[in-house]
Amino acid sequence: MSRLFFEWQYRKFQLLDAAWRVPAVVLLLLLGFAQPATAQDTKAPDASHIFFSAGCADCWPYTEDVLIPALQARGAARDPQIHDYTAAGGRKRLLEVADSVELPRSIADSLYAFIPTAEGTLVILGHVPPALIDAALTSPDRPSRLVLWQPEMHGEPSEYRLWAWTGEVQTFPIDTPFQEALAQAIVSVGPLPIGQANLAQLLPAVVITGLLDSVNPCAFAVILLLLAFLFTLRKARSQILKLGFVYIGMIFLVYFAIGLGLLGTVRLSDDPHFVARLGSWILIGLGAINLIEYYFPRFPIKLHMPAFAGTKAHALIGKATLPATIGAGILVGLCTFPCSGGIYVSVITLLNAKTTIAWGVSYLALYNVMFVLPLIGILLATGNRVTAKAWAGWERQHALEIRLWYGVSMVTLGAIMLLWIIR
């Protein structure tokens, strides 16, 4: 294939990508409950596949001038299949090939090369120097699966990484002999990389944001109203706990279902990191609205439960029956999303960009446990009618201050995700 052909294709993909990306992402976020991605065939690739991003200015020149010649010099990748994963269907194809060799989702870069060899599969990520590619292809000790990764895109590389599907990804100075580095990578032990377990980065983020999201005026206020009302009716404590847990359980199930739908929807995007960045900006924007409301209470845009929903929830709570409590929980769960959905969307897009669907669902469940945990604490701590009314009065008195700190937290969290997490 000629250089001119690929340069033309490269420019074409840039133009198409710019044209469809923004409206497509907006459409994805507006879609309803989409089903999670289906499992892909796990058969290892039988041909060489190279994936690059049209948004990476250096990727195609490196692929044509360095990567392919280095591979072909050793008889590998004689006729590679080349894909732009920012084009329609490209991301799906990339994930199919990556999943076929069980490559963790977080071991990622702007350039991928999956090279089948007699020993197994060599995965090259980023702009690896040709000398390292040659060393990997000729090494007598290379295991059946190996990732060779050089993450720096510009300037002289200072390090490279190896992973042999065991332990953590190992990082070495760029001048470390390949055989020496390989010996350490093969015997590496410890937890699987972040893409499989994601404990190092995503677990704290999920726990903290789930707790932060729970401090939202909608669900917080309604459970206090429910408790105060039940104590006013002099219901037995066992009945109060029963209805309270049903109410919280319905909020959990509805919010979790919304999260599953969003996670399935954003996974349809060909650029998960772009969606994650968009989610972070949405979070910052919604946080800014909370701050504006604090300083300018008459500002017309407010992140509140719709008035009709609040009226209906109060009416259902007033009945103090099990079916009515279930209905109130479902209604509040649905209408809480506009109040605090910015944090939820941002975390979901982060999970989509950083982990697999199975781990994403697991973290989503944990997030929702954190989301309802303070409500459970309030339910258990409110032991009598006087305490319940006092809690409800405190919430009404400090609702505006809660919204202020909620807005500050949303803006801060969005900035942290943009600057340090989504890269």
C-alpha positions in Angstrom: 0.0 0.0 0.0 1.4 3.4 -1.0 2.3 6.2 1.4 0.0 8.5 -0.5 -3.0 6.2 0.0 -2.5 6.1 3.8 -1.9 9.8 4.1 -5.2 10.5 2.2 -7.0 8.0 4.4 -5.5 9.6 7.5 -6.7 13.1 6.5 -10.1 11.7 5.6 -10.5 10.1 9.0 -9.5 13.3 10.8 -12.3 15.2 8.9 -14.9 12.5 9.4 -14.0 12.1 13.1 -14.4 15.9 13.7 -17.7 15.9 11.9 -19.5 13.0 13.7 -17.9 12.9 17.1 -19.7 15.6 19.0 -23.3 14.9 17.8 -22.7 11.2 18.2 -21.6 11.5 21.8 -24.5 13.8 22.7 -26.9 11.2 21.2 -25.2 8.4 23.2 -25.8 10.3 26.4 -29.4 10.9 25.6 -30.2 7.3 24.8 -32.2 5.2 27.2 -31.3 1.9 28.7 -28.8 0.2 26.4 -27.8 -3.4 26.9 -24.2 -4.0 27.9 -21.8 -5.1 25.2 -22.0 -8.7 24.4 -19.1 -11.1 24.9 -16.7 -11.4 22.0 -15.0 -14.3 20.5 -11.9 -15.1 22.5 -9.9 -16.8 19.7 -6.5 -15.2 19.4 -5.9 -13.2 16.2 -4.4 -15.2 13.3 -3.2 -12.1 11.4 -1.3 -9.0 12.4 -3.5 -6.1 13.4 -2.3 -2.5 13.8 -4.7 0.1 15.3 -3.9 3.8 15.3 -5.9 7.0 16.1 -6.5 9.6 13.4 -6.2 12.2 16.2 -2.6 11.2 16.9 -0.4 13.2 14.6 2.6 11.0 15.1 1.0 7.6 15.0 0.7 6.9 11.3 4.2 8.2 10.4 5.7 6.0 13.1 3.6 3.0 11.9 4.7 3.4 8.3 8.4 4.5 8.8 9.3 2.5 12.0 6.9 -0.1 13.2 6.1 -2.0 10.0 9.7 -2.0 8.7 11.0 -3.3 12.0 8.4 -6.1 12.1 9.0 -7.1 8.5 12.7 -7.1 8.9 12.2 -10.2 11.1 9.5 -11.8 9.0 6.6 -10.6 11.1 3.5 -8.7 9.9 4.1 -9.4 6.2 0.6 -8.1 5.3 -0.8 -6.3 8.4 -4.4 -5.3 8.7 -4.4 -1.6 9.6 -7.3 0.1 11.3 -8.2 3.6 12.5 -10.0 2.9 15.7 -11.6 6.3 15.8 -13.5 5.4 12.6 -17.0 3.9 12.8 -16.7 0.3 14.2 -12.9 0.7 14.8 -13.1 0.7 18.6 -15.3 -2.4 18.6 -12.8 -4.2 16.4 -9.9 -3.1 18.6 -11.7 -4.4 21.7 -12.5 -7.7 20.0 -8.8 -8.3 19.2 -7.7 -7.1 22.6 -10.2 -9.3 24.4 -9.1 -12.3 22.3 -5.7 -12.2 24.0 -7.2 -11.1 27.4 -5.4 -7.7 27.3 -6.6 -5.6 30.3 -8.5 -2.5 29.3 -6.2 -0.1 31.1 -3.1 -1.4 29.3 -3.8 1.1 26.5 -2.1 3.6 24.3 -2.8 5.6 21.1 -1.2 2.8 19.0 -1.6 -1.0 19.1 0.0 -3.8 17.2 -1.1 -7.4 17.7 1.6 -9.6 16.2 1.0 -13.4 16.1 4.3 -15.4 16.2 5.3 -19.0 16.4 5.5 -18.6 20.2 2.2 -16.8 20.7 1.3 -13.1 20.5 3.4 -10.0 20.8 1.5 -6.9 21.7 3.3 -3.6 20.9 1.9 -0.4 22.4 3.0 3.2 21.7 6.1 4.3 19.9 8.5 1.5 20.7 12.1 2.0 19.4 13.0 -0.4 16.6 15.9 -1.9 18.5 13.5 -3.1 21.3 11.1 -4.5 18.7 13.9 -6.5 17.1 15.1 -7.7 20.5 11.6 -8.9 21.4 11.1 -10.7 18.1 14.5 -12.5 18.4 14.5 -13.3 22.1 14.7 -17.0 22.8 13.0 -16.5 26.2 10.0 -14.6 25.1 6.8 -16.1 26.6 3.7 -17.0 24.7 2.2 -13.6 25.4 4.1 -10.4 26.0 3.3 -6.7 26.0 6.1 -4.3 24.9 5.0 -0.8 25.7 6.7 2.6 25.3 4.2 5.3 26.5 6.0 8.5 25.6 4.9 10.0 22.3 7.2 13.0 21.9 10.9 13.4 22.4 13.4 10.8 23.4 11.8 8.0 25.3 13.1 7.5 28.9 11.5 4.2 29.8 9.7 1.1 28.4 7.4 -1.4 30.0 6.9 -5.2 29.8 4.0 -7.4 30.9 3.8 -11.1 30.5 0.3 -11.7 31.8 1.5 -12.1 35.4 1.8 -9.6 38.2 2.1 -5.9 37.7 3.4 -4.1 34.6 7.1 -3.6 35.0 8.8 -0.3 34.0 12.5 -0.1 33.0 14.9 2.7 32.0 15.1 2.9 28.2 18.7 1.7 28.2 18.0 -1.5 30.2 18.9 -4.6 28.0 15.7 -6.3 26.8 16.8 -9.8 28.1 17.5 -8.4 31.6 14.1 -6.6 31.7 12.3 -9.7 30.3 13.7 -11.9 33.0 12.2 -9.6 35.6 8.9 -9.3 33.9 8.4 -13.1 33.5 8.8 -13.7 37.3 6.8 -10.7 38.3 4.2 -11.5 41.0 1.4 -9.5 42.6 -2.0 -8.2 41.7 -3.2 -8.1 38.1 -2.9 -4.8 36.4 -5.4 -2.0 36.9 -7.5 -3.0 33.9 -8.4 -6.4 35.6 -8.8 -5.3 39.2 -8.5 -1.5 39.1 -8.1 -1.3 42.8 -5.3 1.2 42.9 -7.1 4.0 41.0 -10.8 3.3 40.6 -11.7 1.8 44.0 -11.0 5.0 46.0 -12.7 7.1 43.3 -15.8 4.9 43.3 -16.1 4.9 47.1 -15.5 8.6 47.6 -17.7 9.8 44.7 -20.5 7.4 45.8 -20.5 8.9 49.3 -20.3 12.4 47.8 -23.2 11.7 45.5 -25.3 10.5 48.4 -25.3 14.0 50.0 -27.8 15.3 47.5 -30.8 17.3 48.6 -33.4 15.2 46.9 -33.1 11.7 48.5 -31.7 13.2 51.7 -34.7 15.5 52.3 -37.4 12.9 51.4 -36.1 10.2 53.8 -36.1 12.7 56.6 -39.7 13.6 55.7 -40.6 10.0 55.7 -39.1 9.3 59.1 -40.7 12.4 60.7 -44.1 11.4 59.2 -43.8 7.8 60.4 -43.0 8.9 63.9 -45.8 11.4 63.9 -48.1 8.4 63.1 -46.6 6.6 66.0 -45.6 3.6 63.9 -43.6 0.9 65.7 -39.8 1.1 65.2 -39.8 -2.2 63.4 -42.4 -0.9 60.9 -40.4 2.3 60.5 -37.2 0.3 59.7 -39.1 -2.0 57.3 -40.6 0.9 55.3 -37.4 2.8 55.5 -35.3 0.0 54.1 -37.8 -0.7 51.3 -37.7 3.0 50.4 -33.8 3.0 50.3 -33.8 -0.4 48.5 -36.0 1.0 45.7 -33.7 4.0 45.3 -30.7 1.7 45.1 -32.3 -0.5 42.4 -33.6 2.4 40.3 -30.3 4.2 40.4 -28.3 1.0 39.7 -30.5 0.3 36.7 -30.0 3.8 35.4 -26.2 3.3 35.8 -26.3 0.0 33.9 -28.2 1.7 31.0 -25.7 4.5 30.9 -22.7 2.2 31.1 -24.1 0.1 28.2 -24.8 3.2 26.2 -21.4 4.9 26.6 -19.7 1.6 25.7 -21.1 2.1 22.2 -18.7 5.1 21.7 -15.6 4.6 19.6 -13.6 6.9 21.9 -14.2 6.2 25.6 -11.7 8.7 26.8 -13.5 11.5 24.8 -16.8 10.4 26.5 -15.0 10.4 29.9 -13.7 14.0 29.3 -17.2 15.1 28.2 -18.7 13.5 31.4 -16.1 15.5 33.5 -17.1 18.7 31.8 -20.8 17.9 32.4 -19.9 17.4 36.1 -18.2 20.8 36.3 -21.1 22.5 34.5 -23.7 21.0 36.9 -21.5 21.9 39.9 -21.3 25.5 38.6 -25.1 25.6 38.5 -25.2 24.6 42.1 -22.8 27.4 43.0 -24.7 29.9 41.0 -27.9 28.9 42.8 -26.2 29.5 46.1 -25.1 33.0 45.2 -28.0 33.9 43.0 -31.1 32.1 44.4 -33.4 33.5 41.7 -31.3 32.0 38.9 -33.9 30.2 36.7 -31.9 27.0 36.1 -32.0 24.7 39.2 -31.0 21.1 39.9 -34.0 20.1 41.9 -36.5 17.3 41.9 -39.4 18.4 39.6 -42.2 19.9 41.5 -44.8 17.4 40.3 -42.5 14.5 41.4 -42.0 16.1 44.9 -45.8 16.5 45.3 -46.4 12.9 44.2 -43.7 11.5 46.5 -45.1 13.4 49.5 -48.6 12.0 48.7 -47.2 8.4 48.5 -45.3 8.9 51.8 -48.5 10.2 53.4 -50.1 6.8 52.9 -47.4 5.1 55.0 -48.1 1.7 53.3 -45.7 -0.8 51.7 -46.9 -0.3 48.1 -46.9 3.5 48.5 -43.3 3.4 50.0 -42.1 1.3 47.0 -43.7 3.8 44.7 -42.1 6.7 46.5 -38.7 5.1 46.4 -38.9 4.4 42.7 -40.1 8.0 42.0 -37.3 9.5 44.1 -34.7 7.2 42.5 -35.7 8.4 39.1 -36.0 12.1 40.0 -32.8 12.1 42.0 -30.8 11.6 38.8 -31.2 15.2 37.6 -30.1 16.4 41.1 -26.8 14.4 41.2 -26.5 12.8 37.8 -23.4 14.8 36.9 -21.2 12.8 39.3 -22.9 9.5 38.3 -22.3 10.1 34.5 -18.7 11.1 35.1 -17.9 8.0 37.1 -19.7 5.8 34.6 -17.7 7.2 31.7 -14.5 6.8 33.7 -15.3 3.1 34.3 -16.0 2.7 30.6 -12.6 4.2 29.7 -10.6 2.4 32.4 -11.9 -1.1 32.9 -13.8 -4.1 31.5 -17.6 -4.4 31.5 -17.5 -7.0 34.2 -15.4 -4.9 36.6 -17.4 -1.8 35.5 -20.7 -3.4 36.7 -19.0 -4.5 39.9 -17.8 -1.0 40.6 -21.2 0.4 39.7 -22.8 -1.8 42.3 -20.3 -0.7 44.9 -20.9 3.0 43.9 -24.6 2.5 44.6 -24.0 0.9 48.0 -22.0 3.9 48.9 -24.8 6.1 47.5 -27.4 4.7 49.9 -25.1 4.1 52.9 -25.7 7.5 54.5 -29.4 7.0 54.1 -29.1 3.7 55.9 -27.1 5.5 58.6 -29.8 8.2 59.0 -32.5 5.5 59.2 -30.7 3.6 61.9 -29.7 6.7 63.9 -33.1 8.4 64.0 -34.4 6.7 67.1 -37.5 8.8 68.0 -39.9 11.4 66.8 -38.1 14.3 68.3 -34.8 13.3 66.7 -36.4 12.7 63.3 -38.0 16.1 63.3 -34.8 17.7 64.4 -32.9 16.1 61.5 -35.6 17.2 59.0 -35.5 20.8 60.4 -31.7 20.9 60.2 -31.8 19.7 56.6 -34.3 22.4 55.6 -32.3 25.1 57.4 -29.0 24.1 55.8 -30.2 23.0 52.3 -28.6 25.9 50.6 -25.2 25.4 52.3 -25.3 21.7 51.4 -25.9 22.7 47.8 -22.9 25.0 48.0 -20.5 22.3 49.1 -22.0 19.9 46.8 -21.3 22.2 43.9 -17.7 22.9 45.0 -17.1 19.1 45.3 -18.5 18.5 41.8 -16.3 21.2 40.2 -13.3 19.9 42.1 -13.9 16.3 41.2 -14.4 17.1 37.5 -11.2 19.0 37.4 -9.3 16.2 39.1 -10.6 13.7 36.6 -9.6 15.9 33.7 -6.1 16.7 35.0 -5.0 13.5 36.6 -7.3 10.5 36.0 -8.4 10.7 32.3 -5.2 10.8 30.3 
